[in-house]
Amino acid sequence: MKFPAEPFRIKVVEPIKTTTKEERERLIKEAGYNLFLIPAESIFIDLLTDSGTSAMSDNQWAGLMMGDESYAGSKNYYHFKETVQHIFGFKHVIPTHQGRVAENLLFSTILKEGDVVPNNIHFDTTRANVEHNKAKALDCVIDEGLDPESEYPFKGNLDIKKLENAIESYGKERIPLIMITITNNSGGGQPVSMENIRSVSALAKKHGIPLFFDACRFAENCYFIKQREKGYENKSILEIARELFSYGDGCTMSAKKDGLVNIGGFLSLNDSKLSEEITNMLILIEGFSTYGGLAGRDLEAISRGLREVLQEDYLEFRINQTRYLGEMLMEQGIPIVKPVGGHAVYIDAKRFLPHIPQSQFPGQALIVALYTEAGVRAVEIGSLMFAHNDQESGKTVYPELELVRLAIPRRVYTSMHMQYVAESITELYRNRNHLKGLTIEYAPDFLRHFTARLKPLEN
Ligand code: P71
């Protein structure tokens, strides 16, 4: 494929440090073989997440200087609200300092014990927030979405049959909302089609169930719709986004992704009574309704970021850079989730390391080796993140997908950095038979991957 050239030039640089293999071996041991616990300074290329790691534009940095830090009614709040309404089209806009707070506010207000929330695939914080409110997080993605080899263009789609069955078996009274995650992060950064969103919306309306989007990567999803769905090839990203959100009742958003900022998020919705209730909660835990835990300047940076992310030359480069990394790996026969997603390349760890069972965390073994060998940090989205004890049987349930995600920060790394990453993984793939599994030494009750400590198995 064509080498993707960056549609920007570099005005400020941040040096990155190189470390020796011996230093990295010491650091990873000290960190309990958990990449979240390594000082970021000791990482050469950091693909842990695309969240909050974007490089802001000169326009966004200029916006920071326009910060109005009034406690109430800052002018940046009005700009922020106007921008969100312009793109997303919902009536109320509630700023939060990041996405999971929007989730917490929404779920703690509308969920009660025994409720069920269907989603294509809940991301970890979403699942944890649903479960923390004693409700069930039900994944209803289409079967293709669980098959790393399937080339289906919209692998993030919800399975309408699974959704209908859920409504029938649990009853609509126990389903306070349906969610759609765009793009589907836990399933490989795969998009959801407009047609699927329309069908889910019709079903939700028929049963009087509100539909919410987890909108973190909405612009990337809209770009895929433009590329892959008939009838959208001549529409602008803004037009596609507006149509998409018109089918729902609200959204949660982590602006740390497609908001192109380092911190921020929001909740946006049409229901005035619900919005009032959530706003009162916001004031209790985040801050006043015109800043929600953010500085005025942060709100300005989000407003500008949300407009920039809709630009097609940016999105074209973004999606192509991710695909470029994926294709370099595929050329070497390395098993990845196909087609390549929007914000990340996902390695299929089950097939990369077939000799390590899921109970020994093959995904984690892979990211530990990638850091130790090359100073590259990736994240495990597999059994360390998602295995859990089934409440009924008491048995450990392993996730269907055992993935290692190489998430690409927006506008941060060049395509040459991607080559370095591809070469490092290729080298690891050649020596994969030497890699060993891990066992847990300590783990908290929920969201354990952030703080767990592990150790390598000897045999
Ligand atoms: C990502 C993250 C952030 C993260 C999470 C866990 C480990 C490492 C990094 C956050 C999401 C997300 C979706 C679909 C809600 C959130 C929470 N993703 N929904 O992918 O992807 O947003 O981080 O602003 O609270 O690395 P928040």
Boltz pocket constraint, residues with backbone or C-beta under 6 A from the ligand:
constraints:
  - pocket:
      binder: B
      contacts: [[A, 48], [A, 49], [A, 50], [A, 51], [A, 97], [A, 98], [A, 99], [A, 100], [A, 101], [A, 123], [A, 124], [A, 125], [A, 126], [A, 181], [A, 183], [A, 185], [A, 214], [A, 216], [A, 253], [A, 254], [A, 255], [A, 256], [A, 264], [A, 265], [A, 379], [A, 407]]
      max_distance: 6.0
